[in-house]
Amino acid sequence: MCGIIGIVGREEVAERLLDGLKRMEYRGYDSAGICTLHDGDLVRCRAEGKLSNLTRELATSPTPGEVGIAHTRWATHGAPTECNAHPHATDEVALVHNGIIENFRSLRDGLTKRGRTFESETDSEVVAHLISEQVEAGKSPEDAVKAVLPQLRGAFALAIAFRDHPDMLIGSRRGSPLVVGFGDGEIYLGSDALALAPLTQKIAYLDEGDWVVVTRDSATIYDKDNNRVEREISTSGASAAAIEKGNYRHFMQKEIFEQPTVVAQTLNSYVRPLEQQVALPQMDFDISAISRVTIVACGTSYYAGLVAKYWFEQFARLPVDIDVASEFRYREPVLEPGGLALFISQSGETADTLAALRHCKEEGQTIAVVVNVPTSTMAREADLLLPTHAGPEIGVASTKAFTCQLAVLAALAAHFAVKRGRLDREQEAEIVSHLLEAPACLNAALNHDAEIAAMAHLIAPARDVLYLGRGADYPLALEGALKLKEISYIHAEGYAAGEMKHGPIALIDEAVPVVVLAPSGPLFEKTVSNMQEVRARGGKIVLISDREGLEEAGEGCLATIEMPRVHPLIAPLVYAVPVQLLAYHTACVKGTDVDQPRNLAKSVTVE
Ligand code: F6R
């Protein structure tokens, strides 16, 4: 979590650091801070809460200087207060940190015994003191960092400034991402290429364990064993414009409406429309030999994985194990030799998923990742990279990344089915034609925006909302509930429709809206029976179905939302739209912060 940026520049840096933080605010927004080197001093300005507070603070306490570091925080250790805000500093050293120093307590105890005092409750401040001790003992910045890094356990990206070395910064990464950007007579550090987009497109991605000494015209990189190494400089595709809201009120709204375009863009890489075939990237393993897939992810990406489980099993008869990454890693899962482990992630940096990926790698699994950031750590550690082309997703609640993940997973399910002899050419062509209908169907679903906005007034007063679905639409019920709770703060739960009668139906009364996802198809009748059980107990139903479904079961509902009639393979993509819109408009009615909901951050780089 958290975003960090550093500039060794030729001009004043405060404004540019602030702009970089703005681009990374999706990584955390509990507090923010800047430190520059000026006239032999470390000049700090920090503020609790959103970046706008820091901007205000800087107007009265400016931080002049051409070299500086900055941070936007998602709190882990210590409340989101000003004194816990980064940069953390001693007289000699200031630093910003993304990640967690797991052994900070013992390090802090040692430092306290040696007479050091702390101003914050954070794990990060101990690193500033450890480096400071080395500097005070006469070591150079490089030797001080070299001495301290081996003492740290956990995940971190650091950018460190030294009072007595005003023309340099040192960066370091282990577990959390850090990039080096090359400008014209300036060099930058940042959590991601997006943060540096207006400054430079020339980016080097540091490898695990690397650390780097940055001056105005050089970046000297060392690996984890302190050997000098070169890292390739590539041109980042990150565009500054990609993170503008345009005419939309919120990023989330913009991203919901981008879905037809980005799903089409993503499908373009996975199907050949003329040949009507699925086309996956080159693999250097035999996919038809895979006998079991283990899917691991978190949050919304996990729900995409749950949908894929239905597809892989149904279309390809391929057994799937699936788990949330935070549980998977520590339950000692039994992995078949030669198995395929599939990780799904928008950011490609989620610490739980990354830890699970590395565990599977150690266990000899082939690693496939469905990831939206092609330069992310997961992308770089995969044997098979299956990129989604959703473009930067800034709204904290994932929307377009989810439907793009589903598009890739649907193509992968079809590919498995072909390779396992479960789909002949004709059936494959039919599946491809359905996949290619997805963008138009997403457009049709978006046409119900105004109607869903009106409906949001019925949902906004509720204290609890339930979502029901069956089969591949059950994960959509989970996703609908997650979207609603994370941005509107209304308590919501998703249930497999048939599971209601085993307990949750006790929650039903007239105050609980129940959103039912029921496309026409083999599971429709059964879902509707469960819906009637809810209605019989006074539950207020919002039914999302196609015209046939609504004609059959729409009467007496609190509200209905009509979706186009679609093949079951693309139903989860299309039905994602109304649940996203319902959550979005409900949050707008409630006046919550849609793009930056409380307590959350976009990229969760701590376990
Ligand atoms: C919910 C949401 C989160 C993420 C989860 C995994 O809207 O965005 O639940 O899906 O934190 O993140 P990634 O996909 O980046 O691994």
Boltz pocket constraint, residues with backbone or C-beta under 6 A from the ligand:
constraints:
  - pocket:
      binder: B
      contacts: [[A, 298], [A, 299], [A, 300], [A, 301], [A, 302], [A, 344], [A, 345], [A, 346], [A, 347], [A, 348], [A, 349], [A, 350], [A, 353], [A, 396], [A, 397], [A, 398], [A, 399], [A, 482], [A, 483], [A, 486], [A, 601], [A, 602], [A, 603], [A, 604]]
      max_distance: 6.0
